C-alpha cells in the first residue's frame, strides 16, 4: 500500500512540475485607447490609460505602458498590440509585456 501511495505521489509531483505556469502565448490584439487618462491606484496614485480590447464594451484601467507607443491627450487610438508573457516579472509589475505593432487609427476628439 505504501508503494502505491508513494508511486501516486511521485506521478502527481511529476505532472505538476511539468506544467508551464505561463500558458499565455504571444499574440496580437486590437486595443482602443481613450482620449484622456483617468486617476487610478496601482503601486501608488497615478494616471491610467483607459482601454478596450477585443470584445470589451466598457473602458478599463491600463496600468502598464505600451512599448513604442507615445500617447497624446485628446486623441483616441486604435492599436494593434503584441502581448507576450514576462518570464520573471517584478512583484509589483505586470506579467505581460505590451509592444506596439501598428497605430491603425488616431482620431482627434
Secondary structure, 3 states (H helix, E strand, C coil): CHHHHHHHHHHHHHHHHHCCCCCCCCEEEEEEEEEEEEEEECCCEEEEEEEEECCCCCCEEECCCCECCCCCCCEEEEEEEEEEECCCCCCCCCCEEEEEEEEEEEEEC
